[in-house]
Amino acid sequence: RVTIPHPYARLYAKKDGAKRRRIWNHALEKSLFSAHELSTMGAPHRRTIYTASLEAHVDRLHAQLISLGFYPIPFEKLDPFKGLNSKTAKSMVAGLQHDDSHMKLKLLEIERAV
Protein backbone atom coordinates (compact mmCIF):
# COMPACT_ATOMS: atom_id res chain seq x y z
CA ARG A 1 0.00 0.00 0.00
CA VAL A 2 1.31 3.43 -0.97
CA THR A 3 1.00 6.18 1.60
CA ILE A 4 0.44 9.67 0.31
CA PRO A 5 1.55 12.43 2.65
CA HIS A 6 -0.79 15.28 3.41
CA PRO A 7 -0.24 18.15 0.91
CA TYR A 8 0.52 20.64 3.68
CA ALA A 9 2.97 18.35 5.46
CA ARG A 10 5.93 19.80 3.57
CA LEU A 11 4.85 23.35 4.49
CA TYR A 12 4.92 22.53 8.19
CA ALA A 13 8.33 20.93 7.77
CA LYS A 14 9.68 24.08 6.09
CA LYS A 15 8.28 26.42 8.76
CA ASP A 16 10.62 24.98 11.37
CA GLY A 17 13.67 25.67 9.22
CA ALA A 18 14.33 28.91 7.44
CA LYS A 19 12.08 31.93 7.33
CA ARG A 20 9.96 31.95 4.16
CA ARG A 21 9.81 34.94 1.84
CA ARG A 22 6.49 36.80 1.71
CA ILE A 23 4.51 36.66 -1.50
CA TRP A 24 4.31 40.03 -3.30
CA ASN A 25 0.83 41.51 -3.15
CA HIS A 26 -0.25 42.74 -6.60
CA ALA A 27 -3.54 44.28 -5.42
CA LEU A 28 -2.43 47.92 -5.56
CA GLU A 29 -0.57 47.66 -8.86
CA LYS A 30 -3.79 48.26 -10.79
CA SER A 31 -4.12 51.70 -9.22
CA LEU A 32 -0.59 52.65 -10.28
CA PHE A 33 -0.08 50.94 -13.65
CA SER A 34 -2.24 50.88 -16.77
CA ALA A 35 -3.46 47.58 -18.23
CA HIS A 36 -0.87 47.89 -21.01
CA GLU A 37 1.96 48.41 -18.50
CA LEU A 38 0.78 45.45 -16.44
CA SER A 39 0.84 43.20 -19.50
CA THR A 40 4.18 44.39 -20.91
CA MET A 41 6.33 44.87 -17.78
CA GLY A 42 7.58 42.07 -15.62
CA ALA A 43 6.70 41.91 -11.93
CA PRO A 44 10.26 42.66 -10.70
CA HIS A 45 10.38 45.84 -12.82
CA ARG A 46 6.91 46.92 -11.63
CA ARG A 47 7.93 46.23 -8.04
CA THR A 48 10.96 48.52 -8.39
CA ILE A 49 8.84 51.33 -9.87
CA TYR A 50 6.13 50.82 -7.23
CA THR A 51 8.64 50.97 -4.38
CA ALA A 52 10.31 54.10 -5.80
CA SER A 53 6.96 55.86 -6.24
CA LEU A 54 5.93 54.91 -2.71
CA GLU A 55 9.19 56.29 -1.29
CA ALA A 56 8.75 59.53 -3.28
CA HIS A 57 5.20 59.85 -1.95
CA VAL A 58 6.39 59.41 1.64
CA ASP A 59 9.06 62.07 1.04
CA ARG A 60 6.38 64.48 -0.26
CA LEU A 61 4.22 63.76 2.80
CA HIS A 62 7.16 64.44 5.13
CA ALA A 63 7.88 67.73 3.35
CA GLN A 64 4.22 68.70 3.63
CA LEU A 65 4.17 67.90 7.37
CA ILE A 66 7.31 69.98 7.90
CA SER A 67 5.90 72.94 5.94
CA LEU A 68 2.67 72.84 7.97
CA GLY A 69 4.56 72.63 11.26
CA PHE A 70 3.23 69.17 12.18
CA TYR A 71 6.67 67.57 12.25
CA PRO A 72 8.45 66.64 14.48
CA ILE A 73 5.63 65.36 16.63
CA PRO A 74 5.91 65.88 20.42
CA PHE A 75 6.24 62.60 22.32
CA GLU A 76 3.15 63.26 24.47
CA LYS A 77 0.97 63.25 21.34
CA LEU A 78 2.21 59.75 20.52
CA ASP A 79 1.04 58.21 23.82
CA PRO A 80 -2.36 57.06 22.46
CA PHE A 81 -0.51 54.93 19.89
CA LYS A 82 1.85 53.27 22.36
CA GLY A 83 1.97 49.52 21.80
CA LEU A 84 0.54 49.78 18.27
CA ASN A 85 1.98 46.97 16.19
CA SER A 86 2.67 47.07 12.46
CA LYS A 87 -0.33 44.90 11.51
CA THR A 88 -2.74 47.23 13.29
CA ALA A 89 -1.10 50.28 11.70
CA LYS A 90 -1.34 48.65 8.26
CA SER A 91 -5.02 47.91 8.87
CA MET A 92 -5.62 51.53 9.86
CA VAL A 93 -3.89 52.76 6.69
CA ALA A 94 -5.84 50.29 4.55
CA GLY A 95 -9.08 51.51 6.12
CA LEU A 96 -8.15 55.12 5.39
CA GLN A 97 -7.31 54.23 1.79
CA HIS A 98 -10.64 52.43 1.43
CA ASP A 99 -12.52 55.44 2.83
CA ASP A 100 -10.54 57.75 0.53
CA SER A 101 -11.47 55.74 -2.57
CA HIS A 102 -15.16 55.86 -1.59
CA MET A 103 -14.99 59.62 -1.01
CA LYS A 104 -13.35 60.12 -4.40
CA LEU A 105 -16.15 58.14 -6.06
CA LYS A 106 -18.79 60.20 -4.25
CA LEU A 107 -17.04 63.41 -5.29
CA LEU A 108 -16.99 62.27 -8.93
CA GLU A 109 -20.71 61.46 -8.75
CA ILE A 110 -21.45 64.91 -7.31
CA GLU A 111 -19.33 66.60 -10.00
CA ARG A 112 -21.18 64.67 -12.73
CA ALA A 113 -24.54 65.66 -11.28
CA VAL A 114 -23.68 69.37 -11.24
Summary of the structure (lengths in Angstrom):
residues: 114
radius of gyration: 21.5
end to end distance: 74.2
largest distance: 74.2
contacts: 180
relative contact order: 0.04
helix: 69%
strand: 0%
